[in-house]
Amino acid sequence: MSFLLKSNGGVKLIIRGGKIVRLEQYTQPFATLFYKKYLEDATSLSSFFHYEWNQEALNRRLQETDFSKTKRMELVEVLTTYMRKFGLSEKSSQHLEELKDNGVVVIGGQQAGILTGPMYSIHKAISVITLAKQQREKLGVPVIPVFWIAGEDHDIDEINHVYIERSRKLQKFVYPEKSRIKKIASETTFDKPLMDRYLTEIFQSLPETLYTKELFSKVMAHLEDNETYTEFFAALMNDLFHEEGLLLIDAAYEPFRKLESEYFQLFVKNASELAKIVFEKESEFEKCGFGTPIQTKDSAAHLFYVEAGERYLLERKEGVFINEAKGLSFTEDELMNIAKNHPERLSNNVVTRPIMQEMVFPVLSFIGGPGEIAYWGTLKTAFELFHMKMPVIMPRLSVTVANAKTQTLLDKFSFTIQDVWNGAVEEAKLQYINNHRNEQIPQLIETMRLDLAAKYEKLEELLQKDNLKLSPLVQKNLQYHERQFTFIEHAIDDTLLGKLDASIHRYDRIIMDLIPNGGLQERTYSPLQLLNELGPSFIKELLQLPYEFNGKHQVVYI
């Protein structure tokens, strides 16, 4: 259990399990021009969005949300069937009942990464749950958290790996099974013995704690019960957020596809106009200096055709829907027939997925990250084409977690988290190393190098004067000595770094913990490390923190 002890500006002190936790808020680091504008001045972006992201907009959105009873019942039936495999909690069942009546949803989603993927998948789920709870209280209606699993994505290389610290280095563990066929994640099964060995290797790289064995057993039990990337992902997410009643749906789940049938027909019927207005809107977006997040074409169909689990992007050409590489060709009538009778053969792209989400769910708010909000910014007129408004698009909670060891090092060197983000820690490390260098040594080596080069030049002149054609041999010999100078320089550097290793490691420890791969922690690390270090209650404790949806980056000192 947690409660607020003290709040002072951007710093909050919280009691968690008898221990004080600090929650700090900062301006978003590494933000793009567009995301910075969205966070700080959403009013100026009204040509790209129907709502700003504030309470007034949420109040208005609720009044404008209309969703038929029939559609609700069909949706709940599909969600219930999907989630039954993973286990429905009491809260999940309550949410499903509320969705039948007047409940609205806060929704967000992510690809089905191994072991849930990077930490921001967890932060998205926490964002969805937290905003739903807050708005349930403020609006006085059931607000239900939903997580949309992007099971129709086919780029397995984006989800088949985990980053873990091993032997003081960041290591990327890639699941080794390869396939020549690029199936969608929902239909990509894995070799269980191979996945078992892969996950075992990951766990063996972790320091053993009080929680390791239990965590390993739980993960392996979910592996045993599931066959595909999306099933494994859903099982883990349902486990982590079981008590919160987070509803999950795989976008490629066949009964869900059947629910989308009538909307696929609308996409086919309006394909030409949809492509035109999205192309125009993205051009407008680009003129504002925000780039081209979806890189659309006016010939796009904004649909994929699915065959044997593989997705093929369709384009329009002379009134026909085609994929030239695969040799696919459909008239509008043929594709309409597929949408009506075999919707599982169609799949949304980056444009139609958000629109489909609005058609299928009564959405109060969509939780998105920087990239997602950027591509949503090209879709306002696309929503209007189908007589809808975009929901309130809320920036997801962005979180960095600093453990006790990292805090101790920050305090020791008097660094702030902002120093880490702006490169000051790396600069301080280099300065520390340079302060221990004897500048006379490289100067002496350079003098020796120049002296030797001058002597070889003199030797070559004398040989040429005596008509002794040995220039290639002289140059080869000089290059040999150059390599020896380089070798000794490297040896001196290596010896110095070895001597300073303990101190250098303290700088590297801060950098590796807080900005691995040069970016935010949440974009690289798996939650596995923190669950192993802090135990299974870690996610629950994160959920209890008093977050505000204010566009700030949250730093949790645990």
C-alpha positions as CSV (number, residue, x, y, z in Angstrom):
1,M,0.0,0.0,0.0
2,S,1.2,3.5,-0.8
3,F,0.2,7.0,0.2
4,L,1.4,10.5,-0.5
5,L,3.7,11.9,2.2
6,K,4.7,15.2,0.7
7,S,4.4,17.1,-2.6
8,N,6.7,19.9,-3.6
9,G,6.5,21.1,-7.2
10,G,7.7,18.3,-9.5
11,V,8.8,16.1,-6.5
12,K,6.5,13.8,-4.6
13,L,7.5,11.6,-1.6
14,I,5.4,8.5,-1.2
15,I,5.4,5.8,1.5
16,R,5.6,2.4,-0.1
17,G,5.8,-0.6,2.2
18,G,7.3,1.4,5.0
19,K,9.9,2.9,2.6
20,I,9.9,6.4,1.2
21,V,9.8,6.5,-2.6
22,R,10.6,9.7,-4.6
23,L,8.7,10.6,-7.7
24,E,10.1,13.4,-9.8
25,Q,8.8,15.0,-13.0
26,Y,10.8,16.6,-15.8
27,T,10.3,18.0,-19.3
28,Q,10.4,15.1,-21.7
29,P,14.0,14.4,-22.8
30,F,14.8,13.5,-26.4
31,A,11.4,14.8,-27.6
32,T,10.9,15.5,-31.3
33,L,9.8,18.9,-32.5
34,F,6.2,17.6,-33.0
35,Y,6.0,15.8,-29.7
36,K,7.3,18.9,-27.9
37,K,4.7,21.0,-29.6
38,Y,1.9,18.5,-28.7
39,L,2.9,18.4,-25.1
40,E,3.3,22.2,-24.7
41,D,0.9,23.8,-27.1
42,A,-1.7,21.3,-28.4
43,T,-4.1,24.2,-29.2
44,S,-1.8,25.2,-32.1
45,L,-2.3,21.7,-33.6
46,S,-6.1,21.9,-33.9
47,S,-5.9,21.3,-37.6
48,F,-4.6,17.8,-36.9
49,F,-6.7,16.7,-33.9
50,H,-10.3,17.0,-32.8
51,Y,-9.5,17.4,-29.1
52,E,-6.8,18.7,-26.9
53,W,-5.6,16.3,-24.1
54,N,-7.2,17.9,-21.0
55,Q,-10.1,17.2,-18.7
56,E,-12.5,19.5,-20.5
57,A,-11.8,17.5,-23.7
58,L,-12.5,14.2,-21.9
59,N,-15.8,15.6,-20.5
60,R,-16.8,16.7,-24.0
61,R,-15.7,13.4,-25.6
62,L,-17.9,11.4,-23.2
63,Q,-20.9,13.4,-24.2
64,E,-20.2,12.8,-27.9
65,T,-19.5,9.1,-27.5
66,D,-22.4,7.0,-28.9
67,F,-22.2,3.2,-29.2
68,S,-25.1,0.8,-29.9
69,K,-26.2,-1.9,-27.5
70,T,-25.9,-4.5,-30.2
71,K,-22.3,-3.6,-31.0
72,R,-21.4,-3.7,-27.3
73,M,-22.8,-7.2,-26.9
74,E,-20.9,-8.5,-29.9
75,L,-17.7,-6.9,-28.7
76,V,-18.0,-8.2,-25.2
77,E,-18.7,-11.7,-26.5
78,V,-15.4,-11.6,-28.5
79,L,-13.4,-10.1,-25.6
80,T,-14.7,-12.7,-23.2
81,T,-13.9,-15.6,-25.5
82,Y,-10.4,-14.3,-26.1
83,M,-9.6,-13.7,-22.5
84,R,-11.0,-16.9,-21.2
85,K,-7.9,-18.8,-22.3
86,F,-5.7,-16.6,-20.1
87,G,-8.0,-16.4,-17.1
88,L,-10.7,-13.8,-16.3
89,S,-10.3,-12.0,-12.9
90,E,-13.2,-10.7,-10.9
91,K,-12.3,-7.2,-12.1
92,S,-12.1,-8.2,-15.7
93,S,-15.6,-9.8,-15.5
94,Q,-16.9,-6.6,-13.9
95,H,-15.4,-4.5,-16.7
96,L,-16.9,-6.8,-19.4
97,E,-20.4,-6.4,-17.8
98,E,-19.9,-2.6,-17.7
99,L,-18.9,-2.6,-21.3
100,K,-22.3,-4.2,-22.2
101,D,-24.1,-1.1,-20.7
102,N,-22.6,2.4,-20.8
103,G,-18.9,1.8,-20.2
104,V,-16.3,3.6,-22.3
105,V,-12.7,2.6,-22.8
106,V,-9.2,4.0,-22.4
107,I,-7.2,2.0,-24.9
108,G,-3.5,1.6,-25.9
109,G,-1.5,-1.1,-27.5
110,Q,1.8,-2.6,-28.4
111,Q,3.6,-5.3,-30.4
112,A,3.8,-8.7,-28.7
113,G,7.5,-8.6,-27.6
114,I,9.1,-11.5,-25.9
115,L,8.8,-11.2,-22.1
116,T,6.4,-8.2,-22.8
117,G,9.1,-6.4,-24.8
118,P,10.7,-3.2,-23.5
119,M,9.5,-1.5,-20.3
120,Y,7.4,1.0,-22.2
121,S,4.9,-1.8,-22.9
122,I,4.4,-2.0,-19.2
123,H,4.2,1.8,-18.9
124,K,1.5,1.8,-21.6
125,A,-0.6,-0.7,-19.6
126,I,-0.1,1.3,-16.5
127,S,-1.1,4.5,-18.4
128,V,-4.3,2.8,-19.6
129,I,-5.2,1.5,-16.2
130,T,-4.4,4.7,-14.3
131,L,-6.2,7.0,-16.7
132,A,-9.3,4.7,-16.7
133,K,-9.3,4.8,-12.9
134,Q,-9.0,8.5,-12.7
135,Q,-11.7,9.2,-15.3
136,R,-14.1,6.7,-13.7
137,E,-13.9,8.8,-10.6
138,K,-14.1,12.2,-12.4
139,L,-16.8,11.3,-15.0
140,G,-18.9,9.1,-12.8
141,V,-19.3,6.4,-15.5
142,P,-17.5,3.1,-16.0
143,V,-14.2,3.7,-17.7
144,I,-12.5,0.4,-18.7
145,P,-8.8,-0.2,-19.5
146,V,-8.2,-2.1,-22.8
147,F,-4.8,-3.2,-24.3
148,W,-4.8,-3.9,-28.0
149,I,-2.1,-6.4,-29.0
150,A,-0.7,-5.8,-32.5
151,G,-0.8,-9.5,-33.5
152,E,-1.2,-8.6,-37.2
153,D,2.3,-7.1,-37.3
154,H,4.7,-9.3,-39.3
155,D,8.1,-7.9,-38.5
156,I,9.2,-10.5,-36.0
157,D,12.7,-9.0,-35.8
158,E,11.1,-6.1,-33.9
159,I,9.8,-8.4,-31.1
160,N,12.2,-11.4,-31.0
161,H,14.8,-10.0,-28.6
162,V,15.4,-8.8,-25.0
163,Y,18.0,-6.5,-23.7
164,I,19.6,-7.6,-20.4
165,E,22.7,-6.5,-18.5
166,R,25.3,-9.2,-18.5
167,S,28.9,-9.0,-17.2
168,R,28.6,-5.2,-16.9
169,K,27.6,-4.9,-20.5
170,L,24.2,-4.4,-22.2
171,Q,23.5,-7.6,-24.2
172,K,20.9,-8.2,-26.8
173,F,19.5,-11.8,-26.5
174,V,17.9,-12.7,-29.8
175,Y,15.6,-15.7,-30.1
176,P,17.6,-17.8,-32.6
177,E,14.8,-19.4,-34.6
178,K,14.6,-18.0,-38.1
179,S,11.9,-18.3,-40.8
180,R,11.9,-17.5,-44.4
181,I,8.2,-16.8,-44.2
182,K,7.2,-13.5,-42.6
183,K,4.1,-14.6,-40.8
184,I,2.1,-12.3,-38.6
185,A,2.9,-12.5,-34.9
186,S,-0.4,-14.2,-34.1
187,E,0.4,-17.1,-36.3
188,T,4.1,-17.3,-35.6
189,T,4.7,-20.3,-33.4
190,F,8.0,-21.0,-31.7
191,D,10.0,-24.1,-31.2
192,K,9.2,-24.8,-27.5
193,P,12.5,-26.6,-26.6
194,L,14.5,-23.9,-28.3
195,M,12.5,-21.1,-26.6
196,D,12.9,-23.0,-23.3
197,R,16.7,-22.9,-23.8
198,Y,16.6,-19.3,-24.9
199,L,14.7,-18.1,-21.8
200,T,16.8,-20.2,-19.5
201,E,19.9,-18.5,-20.9
202,I,18.4,-15.1,-20.2
203,F,17.5,-16.1,-16.6
204,Q,21.0,-17.5,-16.1
205,S,22.4,-14.1,-17.0
206,L,20.5,-12.4,-14.2
207,P,21.9,-12.2,-10.6
208,E,20.0,-14.7,-8.4
209,T,17.7,-13.0,-6.0
210,L,14.9,-14.1,-3.6
211,Y,12.6,-13.8,-6.6
212,T,14.4,-15.5,-9.5
213,K,13.2,-19.0,-9.1
214,E,9.5,-18.0,-8.7
215,L,9.7,-15.6,-11.6
216,F,11.4,-18.3,-13.8
217,S,8.8,-20.9,-12.9
218,K,5.9,-18.5,-13.8
219,V,7.4,-17.6,-17.1
220,M,8.1,-21.2,-18.1
221,A,4.5,-22.2,-17.1
222,H,3.1,-19.6,-19.5
223,L,5.5,-20.8,-22.2
224,E,4.2,-24.4,-21.6
225,D,0.6,-23.2,-22.1
226,N,1.0,-21.1,-25.2
227,E,2.3,-21.5,-28.8
228,T,2.6,-18.1,-30.4
229,Y,4.2,-14.7,-29.7
230,T,0.9,-13.1,-29.1
231,E,-0.4,-15.8,-26.8
232,F,2.8,-15.8,-24.7
233,F,2.6,-12.0,-24.5
234,A,-1.0,-11.9,-23.5
235,A,-0.5,-14.6,-20.8
236,L,2.3,-12.6,-19.2
237,M,0.4,-9.3,-19.4
238,N,-2.7,-10.8,-18.0
239,D,-0.6,-12.3,-15.2
240,L,1.0,-8.9,-14.4
241,F,-2.2,-6.9,-14.5
242,H,-4.7,-9.6,-13.5
243,E,-6.1,-7.8,-10.4
244,E,-6.6,-4.6,-12.4
245,G,-9.0,-6.1,-14.9
246,L,-7.0,-5.0,-17.9
247,L,-8.9,-6.3,-21.0
248,L,-6.7,-7.7,-23.7
249,I,-7.5,-8.3,-27.4
250,D,-5.3,-9.6,-30.2
251,A,-6.0,-7.6,-33.4
252,A,-5.6,-10.7,-35.5
253,Y,-8.0,-12.9,-33.4
254,E,-10.3,-14.4,-36.0
255,P,-13.6,-13.7,-34.2
256,F,-12.5,-10.1,-33.8
257,R,-11.8,-10.0,-37.5
258,K,-15.4,-11.1,-38.1
259,L,-16.6,-8.2,-35.9
260,E,-14.6,-5.9,-38.2
261,S,-16.2,-7.2,-41.4
262,E,-18.6,-4.4,-42.1
263,Y,-15.8,-1.8,-41.4
264,F,-13.4,-3.5,-43.8
265,Q,-16.2,-3.1,-46.4
266,L,-16.3,0.6,-45.7
267,F,-12.5,0.8,-46.1
268,V,-12.7,-1.0,-49.5
269,K,-15.5,1.2,-50.7
270,N,-13.8,4.4,-49.7
271,A,-10.2,3.4,-50.5
272,S,-9.6,6.0,-53.2
273,E,-10.9,8.9,-51.1
274,L,-9.2,7.7,-47.9
275,A,-5.8,7.5,-49.7
276,K,-6.3,11.0,-51.2
277,I,-7.2,12.8,-47.9
278,V,-4.5,11.0,-45.8
279,F,-1.9,11.9,-48.5
280,E,-3.0,15.5,-48.4
281,K,-3.0,15.7,-44.6
282,E,0.4,14.2,-44.3
283,S,1.7,16.8,-46.8
284,E,0.2,19.5,-44.6
285,F,1.9,17.8,-41.6
286,E,5.2,17.8,-43.4
287,K,4.9,21.5,-44.3
288,C,4.6,22.3,-40.6
289,G,8.1,20.8,-40.2
290,F,6.9,17.6,-38.5
291,G,8.1,15.1,-41.2
292,T,6.2,12.2,-42.8
293,P,5.5,9.7,-40.1
294,I,3.5,7.2,-42.3
295,Q,5.1,8.0,-45.7
296,T,1.9,7.4,-47.5
297,K,1.1,7.3,-51.2
298,D,-2.0,8.5,-52.9
299,S,-2.2,5.0,-54.5
300,A,-2.3,3.3,-51.2
301,A,-5.2,0.9,-50.3
302,H,-4.3,1.0,-46.6
303,L,-5.1,-2.7,-46.2
304,F,-3.1,-5.9,-46.3
305,Y,-4.2,-9.2,-47.8
306,V,-3.4,-12.2,-45.5
307,E,-2.6,-15.6,-47.0
308,A,-1.2,-18.5,-45.0
309,G,-0.3,-16.1,-42.2
310,E,1.7,-13.8,-44.4
311,R,0.6,-10.2,-45.1
312,Y,0.8,-8.5,-48.5
313,L,0.3,-4.8,-48.7
314,L,-2.3,-3.8,-51.3
315,E,-2.1,-0.8,-53.6
316,R,-4.7,0.6,-56.0
317,K,-4.0,0.7,-59.7
318,E,-6.6,1.5,-62.4
319,G,-9.4,0.6,-60.1
320,V,-7.9,-2.7,-59.0
321,F,-6.3,-3.7,-55.7
322,I,-2.9,-5.3,-56.3
323,N,0.3,-6.6,-54.9
324,E,2.6,-6.9,-57.9
325,A,5.3,-8.9,-56.1
326,K,2.9,-11.6,-55.0
327,G,0.8,-11.4,-58.2
328,L,-2.4,-10.5,-56.3
329,S,-5.2,-8.6,-58.1
330,F,-8.7,-7.9,-56.9
331,T,-11.5,-5.8,-58.3
332,E,-13.5,-3.8,-55.8
333,D,-16.3,-6.3,-55.9
334,E,-13.9,-9.2,-55.2
335,L,-12.3,-7.4,-52.2
336,M,-15.7,-6.4,-50.9
337,N,-16.7,-10.1,-51.0
338,I,-13.6,-11.0,-49.1
339,A,-14.3,-8.3,-46.5
340,K,-17.9,-9.6,-46.1
341,N,-17.3,-13.4,-46.1
342,H,-13.6,-13.8,-45.2
343,P,-12.5,-10.8,-43.1
344,E,-9.7,-12.8,-41.6
345,R,-8.0,-12.5,-44.9
346,L,-7.7,-8.7,-44.5
347,S,-5.5,-6.7,-42.1
348,N,-5.3,-3.0,-41.2
349,N,-2.3,-0.8,-41.8
350,V,-1.1,2.2,-39.8
351,V,-3.9,4.3,-41.2
352,T,-6.9,2.0,-40.9
353,R,-5.9,0.5,-37.5
354,P,-6.8,3.6,-35.5
355,I,-10.0,4.1,-37.4
356,M,-11.0,0.5,-36.9
357,Q,-10.3,0.8,-33.2
358,E,-12.8,3.7,-33.1
359,M,-15.4,1.7,-35.0
360,V,-15.1,-1.4,-32.8
361,F,-14.7,0.2,-29.3
362,P,-16.5,3.1,-27.5
363,V,-13.3,5.0,-27.0
364,L,-12.9,7.8,-24.5
365,S,-9.2,8.2,-24.9
366,F,-6.3,6.6,-26.8
367,I,-3.0,6.3,-24.9
368,G,-0.1,6.8,-27.3
369,G,3.7,7.3,-27.4
370,P,5.5,10.0,-29.4
371,G,5.6,8.0,-32.7
372,E,2.0,6.9,-32.4
373,I,0.7,10.4,-31.7
374,A,2.7,11.7,-34.7
375,Y,1.0,9.3,-37.2
376,W,-2.4,9.9,-35.6
377,G,-1.8,13.6,-36.5
378,T,-2.2,12.7,-40.1
379,L,-5.6,11.1,-39.7
380,K,-8.1,13.8,-38.7
381,T,-9.8,14.0,-42.1
382,A,-9.7,10.2,-42.4
383,F,-11.8,9.9,-39.3
384,E,-14.2,12.6,-40.7
385,L,-14.6,10.6,-43.9
386,F,-16.3,7.9,-41.8
387,H,-18.3,10.5,-39.8
388,M,-16.3,10.1,-36.7
389,K,-14.0,12.2,-34.5
390,M,-10.6,11.0,-33.2
391,P,-10.7,10.3,-29.4
392,V,-8.8,12.3,-26.9
393,I,-5.2,11.3,-27.5
394,M,-3.3,11.2,-24.2
395,P,0.5,11.0,-24.1
396,R,1.4,7.8,-22.3
397,L,3.3,7.9,-19.0
398,S,7.0,7.9,-19.7
399,V,8.9,6.5,-16.7
400,T,12.5,5.9,-15.6
401,V,13.2,3.8,-12.6
402,A,16.3,4.5,-10.5
403,N,17.2,1.8,-8.0
404,A,19.1,2.4,-4.7
405,K,22.6,1.7,-6.2
406,T,22.0,4.1,-9.0
407,Q,20.8,6.8,-6.6
408,T,23.9,6.3,-4.4
409,L,26.1,6.9,-7.4
410,L,24.2,10.0,-8.6
411,D,24.5,11.4,-5.1
412,K,28.2,10.5,-4.8
413,F,29.0,12.5,-8.0
414,S,26.3,15.2,-7.4
415,F,24.7,14.3,-10.8
416,T,21.0,14.9,-11.6
417,I,19.0,12.8,-13.9
418,Q,19.2,15.7,-16.4
419,D,22.9,15.5,-16.3
420,V,22.6,11.9,-17.4
421,W,20.2,12.8,-20.3
422,N,22.3,15.7,-21.6
423,G,25.6,13.7,-21.7
424,A,27.2,15.4,-18.7
425,V,28.0,12.0,-17.1
426,E,29.8,10.7,-20.2
427,E,31.7,14.0,-20.4
428,A,32.7,13.7,-16.7
429,K,33.9,10.2,-17.3
430,L,36.1,11.3,-20.2
431,Q,37.4,14.2,-18.2
432,Y,38.2,11.8,-15.3
433,I,40.2,9.6,-17.6
434,N,42.0,12.6,-19.2
435,N,42.9,13.9,-15.8
436,H,44.9,10.7,-15.2
437,R,46.7,10.7,-18.5
438,N,50.3,11.8,-18.6
439,E,50.3,14.2,-21.5
440,Q,54.0,13.8,-21.9
441,I,53.6,10.2,-23.1
442,P,51.5,10.8,-26.2
443,Q,53.7,13.9,-27.0
444,L,56.8,11.8,-26.8
445,I,55.3,9.0,-28.9
446,E,54.3,11.6,-31.5
447,T,57.8,13.1,-31.5
448,M,59.3,9.6,-32.0
449,R,56.9,8.9,-34.8
450,L,57.8,12.2,-36.6
451,D,61.5,11.7,-36.0
452,L,61.4,8.2,-37.4
453,A,59.3,9.3,-40.4
454,A,61.9,12.0,-41.1
455,K,64.8,9.5,-40.9
456,Y,63.0,7.1,-43.3
457,E,62.4,10.0,-45.7
458,K,66.2,10.8,-45.5
459,L,67.0,7.1,-46.1
460,E,64.7,7.0,-49.1
461,E,66.4,10.1,-50.6
462,L,69.9,8.5,-50.2
463,L,68.7,5.2,-51.8
464,Q,67.2,7.0,-54.7
465,K,70.4,9.0,-55.1
466,D,72.4,5.8,-55.4
467,N,69.7,4.4,-57.8
468,L,68.8,1.7,-55.3
469,K,65.1,1.0,-56.0
470,L,64.0,0.0,-52.5
471,S,61.2,2.5,-52.0
472,P,58.4,-0.1,-51.5
473,L,60.5,-1.9,-48.9
474,V,61.3,1.3,-47.1
475,Q,57.6,2.3,-47.0
476,K,56.6,-1.2,-45.8
477,N,59.2,-1.1,-43.1
478,L,58.0,2.4,-42.0
479,Q,54.3,1.2,-41.9
480,Y,55.4,-1.7,-39.7
481,H,56.9,0.8,-37.2
482,E,53.8,2.9,-37.4
483,R,51.7,-0.1,-36.4
484,Q,54.1,-0.6,-33.5
485,F,53.5,3.0,-32.3
486,T,49.8,2.4,-32.6
487,F,50.1,-0.9,-30.7
488,I,51.9,0.7,-27.8
489,E,49.4,3.6,-27.7
490,H,46.6,1.1,-27.4
491,A,48.5,-0.9,-24.8
492,I,49.1,2.3,-22.7
493,D,45.4,3.2,-23.0
494,D,44.2,-0.3,-22.0
495,T,46.5,-0.4,-19.0
496,L,45.4,3.0,-17.8
497,L,41.7,2.1,-18.2
498,G,42.3,-1.1,-16.3
499,K,43.9,0.8,-13.5
500,L,40.9,3.2,-13.4
501,D,38.4,0.5,-14.0
502,A,36.6,0.6,-10.7
503,S,36.0,4.3,-10.9
504,I,35.1,4.3,-14.6
505,H,32.6,1.5,-13.9
506,R,30.7,3.9,-11.6
507,Y,30.1,6.3,-14.4
508,D,29.2,3.5,-16.8
509,R,26.8,2.1,-14.2
510,I,24.8,5.3,-14.2
511,I,24.8,5.5,-18.0
512,M,23.9,1.9,-18.5
513,D,21.1,2.0,-15.9
514,L,19.5,5.2,-17.0
515,I,20.2,5.7,-20.7
516,P,21.1,2.3,-22.2
517,N,21.8,2.6,-25.9
518,G,21.9,6.3,-25.5
519,G,18.1,6.7,-25.0
520,L,15.4,6.4,-22.4
521,Q,15.7,3.3,-20.1
522,E,12.1,2.3,-21.0
523,R,12.9,1.9,-24.7
524,T,15.6,-0.8,-24.1
525,Y,15.3,-2.8,-20.9
526,S,12.9,-5.6,-20.3
527,P,10.9,-5.4,-17.1
528,L,12.4,-8.8,-16.3
529,Q,15.5,-7.2,-14.6
530,L,13.4,-5.1,-12.2
531,L,11.0,-7.9,-11.4
532,N,14.0,-10.1,-10.6
533,E,15.5,-7.4,-8.4
534,L,12.4,-6.0,-6.7
535,G,10.0,-8.9,-6.8
536,P,6.5,-9.6,-8.3
537,S,4.9,-6.7,-6.4
538,F,7.0,-4.2,-8.3
539,I,4.4,-3.6,-11.0
540,K,1.6,-3.3,-8.4
541,E,3.7,-0.7,-6.6
542,L,4.3,1.3,-9.8
543,L,0.5,1.3,-10.3
544,Q,-0.1,2.9,-6.9
545,L,2.1,5.9,-7.5
546,P,0.2,9.3,-7.9
547,Y,0.8,9.9,-11.6
548,E,-0.4,13.0,-13.4
549,F,-1.1,13.1,-17.1
550,N,0.8,16.3,-17.7
551,G,3.3,15.3,-20.4
552,K,6.2,15.1,-18.0
553,H,8.7,12.3,-17.8
554,Q,8.4,10.5,-14.5
555,V,11.5,9.4,-12.5
556,V,10.8,6.9,-9.8
557,Y,13.5,6.5,-7.1
558,I,12.9,3.2,-5.4
